[in-house]
Each structure stands twice: as C-alpha cells, then as structure tokens.
Amino acid sequence: MKALRLILLILLVLSVLILVPAGYITAEAEIIEIPLEAKAKELPEPRKSGYKSDWEYEDPSISVKIEQGRMFDSYYMVARVKIANATQIRSAIAGTYRNDEEEPVTSLAKAYKPVIAINGDYFKGHRNIGFVCKQGKVYCQQCNRTEDKSGLRYDILLIDSEGDMHILPQATNADIDAFEGTIVNGFTFGPGLVIDGEKQTGFKNMNNGAGVAAQRMCIAQVGKLEYLLICCSGPDNPNSTGLTLEQFAELVYSFEGVQNAYNLDGGGSATMVFKQGGKYQKINQFGLGRVRTAGDIIYFSTAYVP
C-alpha cells in the first residue's frame, strides 16, 4: 500500500511539472513598475525578510543602508538608497493641495508603506510660488513670483521619469517649459547644494535660515537610480550646534559621487523615517523624540512583489 501511495505521489508531481510552465514554478516574485497614480493601498509592502537590521533593508528591487557620523560639532545621518526602476522614487501629500492639512511624517509613511521616507519641501507654506508637481500632476507653476522685494527666485528640483534629479537655479516659468524630460515630481525650497557636480556657495536667505546653524535635510543623486538622504542634527539636539547652509553643502559634497543635491525643509521638520521594531519610526531623533507634521513626503517603495 505504501509503495502504491509513493507511485501515485510521484505521478502527481510529474503531472504538475508537465502542465504548469516552468517559469511559473521557479519565479517566487518579480520586480514591477509601479503605476504613477497608484494609491497608497495599491503600493507594494516591504518584506519582513528584507530588514537585515534596524539600519538596513534589501530585496531584489531596493537596498537602503543607513550610517551615522559627525561633522562641524554635529551629528549627521545618511541613508544610501539604490532602486531598480524610477517608479520607486515617489512623493505624496497630506490631504489635498488646497487645504492646510498636515500629518506626522511617520503617519504618512505608515499609509504609503515605503522602505524609507523623508519630509518634502513644505509646499503648503508657499502654495502660489514656485513649481509644485506630485506624481506627474502639476499643481502650481508660478516660478516668476517671489516672496519678498529681493527679487530672488527659488531653485527648483525636478525629478524626471528616469529617476534623475535636475536643479534649476533661480528658475523661471520659461526654464520649466524648456525642460526636455518628463517631469514626475517638482519641489520648491532649496537651494541647490551641489549642481552638476559643483558645490554651491554664497547662499541667500530664502526662508531657509541660510546663515543659521540648524537641523537640515537634503536629497542627493550619486549615480543612476542611486541616492543619498542626508540630515544633520541641530542646536536643540544634545551635543550638536547645527549647520549653516555653507556647512551643510560641505558635508553633502564630502560624500563621493554627489552629482546633484537639494536642500529640503529643515529645522524641526527634518525627519527621516524607517521601520524599526516593526513600526515606522523617526530615526534621526539625535536624542529628541518629537515628530513634526508635514505637508508632503518623498519616499522610496519596494517594487518586489509576488
């Protein structure tokens, strides 16, 4: 009887191998391109097995490694991110463009299930100035307008459909119109800290406390689909003084291969979120546990799905 059962089992396995395509059996998962307009509930979730530690995640579509250091008498944190395709670098807003709704960055991350997320440009603080584009939808193109009598315009960050970062210094509407790529996300804050491999200097105060030692956040590109997320501690953090924009640009430029780097909303809003202990946590606390609300986030999704 046992021999008969064994024979039947072998025949069953052979029939499955014949009837089901081989690729269907061997492929446990695949890397997808995430639709531009995908809603939060439609986004892939990071795998538990991808978390190598509280500071590292890796699956076939994305790797994130987080490091800490110290410069200018302040602590800093850098996340090295590498993705498989450009649809994995994304942005999201709290509520709608026109309302004043904000959410803690940790709450926005919990909704969109990224591998890692940071605060954005706080576009809700200057809704009718600059260029605002989220996941291919343009909400504002008023680059010629300025917030004061200085006549200074914002540096604009564009992220295109190839995942490449482009910084337009003192951008005008004409500069946006002349851009030849497909814009997926656009941000108004700045300034550009590194542009086309050149470290910038002589920063003017554009609601960014240029000469103030503060907590800061930036996003940088170091290669094709490779990025750095860099934040520093501020004077409210223990054993830190904070960095001026000149110092922050020097810190960012010290990382090898930085092609373009763009300053984002800083101060208490500077927030980097990663999953630790199974929960999305603000990891750049530097001794402080407060989590500020924000109007938007930049985040990186996994694209590895069953």
BAKOLLUM-62348 format. One line per 8 residues: number of its first residue (from 1); their letters; for each residue z, x, y of C-alpha. Coordinates in steps of 0.001 Angstrom, whole numbers, plus 500000, padded with zeros to 6 digits. Layout:
NUM> A> Z/X/Y; ... $
REM end
This chain:
1> MKALRLIL> 500000/500000/500000; 500878/502832/502381; 497566/504538/501645; 495694/501298/502427; 497500/500900/505741; 496666/504506/506660; 492978/503954/505871; 492923/500776/507976 $
9> LILLVLSV> 494574/502583/510882; 492013/505400/510743; 489156/502871/510678; 490649/501077/513708; 490864/504307/515722; 487302/505235/514799; 486029/501814/515874; 487695/502227/519291 $
17> LILVPAGY> 486137/505651/519754; 482699/504236/518946; 482919/501100/521076; 484653/502484/524208; 482826/505054/526368; 484351/508498/526057; 484816/508922/529806; 486851/505720/529931 $
25> ITAEAEII> 489326/507119/527415; 489734/510594/528875; 489928/509614/532549; 493501/508619/533392; 492827/508363/537130; 490244/509046/539801; 490045/510146/543425; 488750/507348/545634 $
33> EIPLEAKA> 487583/506996/549210; 489962/504611/550959; 488242/501863/552982; 488551/502353/556724; 490036/498903/557244; 492349/498922/554197; 495547/497005/554836; 498938/498529/554142 $
41> KELPEPRK> 499379/496652/550858; 495973/497895/549648; 496741/501597/550049; 497430/503808/547003; 501026/504886/546456; 502162/508454/545830; 503118/509117/542220; 506711/509907/541391 $
49> SGYKSDWE> 505492/512801/539290; 503789/514254/542389; 507090/515135/544046; 507814/518692/542980; 510908/518858/545206; 512300/517381/548417; 509803/519566/550268; 506635/519418/548179 $
57> YEDPSISV> 504169/516868/546811; 500979/517429/544858; 498415/515351/542992; 494656/515970/542494; 493856/514405/545902; 496531/515865/548203; 499080/518631/548490; 501930/518860/551001 $
65> KIEQGRMF> 504258/521834/551338; 506996/521844/553966; 508582/525008/555339; 511172/525813/557981; 511598/528717/560352; 512993/529815/563685; 511355/530964/566918; 512387/531015/570592 $
73> DSYYMVAR> 516003/530334/569616; 514996/527046/567999; 514302/525766/564510; 510860/524516/563563; 509305/522749/560592; 505710/522948/559376; 504002/520787/556760; 500871/522239/555199 $
81> VKIANATQ> 498571/519399/554158; 495362/519583/552141; 493358/516477/551199; 490352/515714/549023; 488427/513499/551446; 488504/512442/555080; 489599/508859/554387; 493100/510152/553646 $
89> IRSAIAGT> 493925/511092/557244; 494733/507804/558953; 496593/506073/561764; 498476/502803/562115; 500082/500851/564937; 503243/498784/565150; 502429/495135/565773; 499250/494717/567829 $
97> YRNDEEEP> 497635/496823/570525; 498611/494491/573359; 502246/493841/572523; 505156/496186/573196; 506395/496135/569619; 507668/499397/568180; 509139/500326/564822; 511040/503304/563459 $
105> VTSLAKAY> 508543/505817/562065; 510379/505554/558743; 509693/501792/558652; 506003/502254/559407; 505841/504876/556674; 507517/502538/554199; 504832/499933/554953; 501827/502265/554634 $
113> KPVIAING> 503147/504384/551728; 501867/507786/552865; 502683/511121/551334; 503680/512312/554813; 503657/510794/558303; 504391/511800/561898; 504682/509946/565186; 501486/509457/567186 $
121> DYFKGHRN> 500714/509551/570907; 502772/506568/572094; 499634/504896/573454; 501690/501831/574362; 503183/503807/577229; 499749/504138/578880; 497628/501394/577359; 494954/501298/580064 $
129> IGFVCKQG> 494385/505022/580421; 492536/507458/578168; 490919/506752/574821; 492575/504828/572015; 490849/504387/568658; 492591/503461/565413; 490746/503461/562092; 487366/503073/563762 $
137> KVYCQQCN> 488391/500333/566197; 488232/501292/569879; 490964/499617/571937; 490586/501498/575205; 488095/503826/576879; 489386/504480/580373; 489339/508264/580466; 488343/508465/584134 $
145> RTEDKSGL> 491591/506821/585226; 494679/508903/585997; 498352/508003/586121; 499079/509667/589464; 497364/511122/592513; 496940/514522/590909; 493525/513560/589594; 494347/515186/586261 $
153> RYDILLID> 492861/513524/583205; 494232/513737/579685; 492964/516000/576932; 491662/513659/574242; 491885/514263/570489; 489129/512831/568311; 489236/512839/564513; 485820/512114/563047 $
161> SEGDMHIL> 484576/510664/559763; 484521/514168/558244; 488213/514622/558963; 487530/517215/561658; 489557/517445/564861; 487847/517744/568250; 489737/518218/571526; 488008/517201/574764 $
169> PQATNADI> 489822/518853/577713; 490270/516665/580797; 487973/514168/579100; 485819/511622/580907; 484190/508477/579539; 480921/510404/579533; 482461/513018/577228; 483366/510290/574732 $
177> DAFEGTIV> 479895/508751/574952; 478284/512151/574386; 480252/512860/571222; 477765/513041/568364; 480049/512377/565418; 481571/509138/564154; 484989/508671/565727; 487637/507287/563378 $
185> NGFTFGPG> 490786/507998/565414; 491316/508916/569054; 494554/509952/570804; 495631/510302/574423; 498547/512614/575082; 498024/516350/574710; 497449/518826/575925; 495297/520755/573519 $
193> LVIDGEKQ> 497430/523740/572469; 494608/525547/570662; 490969/524625/571269; 488169/526137/569163; 490454/528963/568086; 491624/529856/571615; 495283/529491/572616; 495606/527491/575826 $
201> TGFKNMNN> 497848/528363/578782; 498676/527126/582264; 499729/523637/581188; 500183/520984/583861; 502820/518273/583595; 501101/515169/582239; 504145/513133/581232; 504800/515843/578631 $
209> GAGVAAQR> 507517/517906/580349; 505284/520966/580291; 507926/523366/581590; 510910/521704/579945; 512467/523144/576790; 512204/520171/574432; 511646/518914/570922; 507885/518757/570241 $
217> MCIAQVGK> 505294/517652/567659; 501674/518578/567044; 498857/518236/564544; 496530/521169/563860; 493480/521849/561704; 493190/525165/559878; 490195/524520/557616; 488019/521854/556076 $
225> LEYLLICC> 490397/518972/555256; 493384/521297/555801; 496027/520598/558454; 499379/521671/559799; 502007/519282/561142; 504389/521298/563301; 507563/520197/565065; 510380/522077/566740 $
233> SGPDNPNS> 513997/521233/567488; 515281/520616/570998; 518381/521132/573149; 520081/518106/571578; 519934/519821/568201; 522637/522308/567159; 521791/525982/567759; 518457/525229/569455 $
241> TGLTLEQF> 517155/525399/573015; 513806/523639/572604; 510358/524916/573545; 508206/524620/576645; 504531/523845/576081; 503677/527533/576588; 506170/528495/573889; 505071/525684/571590 $
249> AELVYSFE> 501437/526794/571922; 502507/530320/570975; 504395/529026/567923; 501429/526943/566785; 498964/529775/567378; 501104/532112/565263; 500006/530259/562125; 496924/531805/560585 $
257> GVQNAYNL> 493616/529991/560918; 494508/527378/563538; 491228/526048/564931; 492429/523091/566982; 495974/521931/567722; 497025/518924/569766; 500413/518108/571261; 501758/514636/570466 $
265> DGGGSATM> 504670/512577/571776; 507824/514661/571728; 511472/514579/572676; 513493/512214/570516; 510239/510601/569358; 509157/513713/567434; 509506/512508/563846; 508237/513811/560512 $
273> VFKQGGKY> 508711/511501/557523; 508628/512462/553855; 510063/510855/550737; 513349/512331/549613; 515605/510757/547036; 513034/508011/546542; 513211/506881/550188; 511185/507679/553279 $
281> QKINQFGL> 513387/509897/555430; 513143/511613/558787; 513240/515217/557619; 513147/517058/560964; 516637/515942/561914; 517795/519511/562571; 521356/518235/562371; 520735/514852/564043 $
289> GRVRTAGD> 520244/511633/562101; 518728/509410/564783; 515299/507836/564180; 513411/506654/567268; 510978/503757/567324; 507279/504442/567910; 504132/502507/568641; 501969/504360/566122 $
297> IIYFSTAY> 501855/506967/563392; 499449/509495/561928; 499724/509642/558165; 498168/511139/555044; 497573/508967/551974; 497061/509881/548369; 493645/508925/547026; 494558/509415/543376 $
305> VP> 494660/506059/541577; 494436/504705/538032 $
REM end
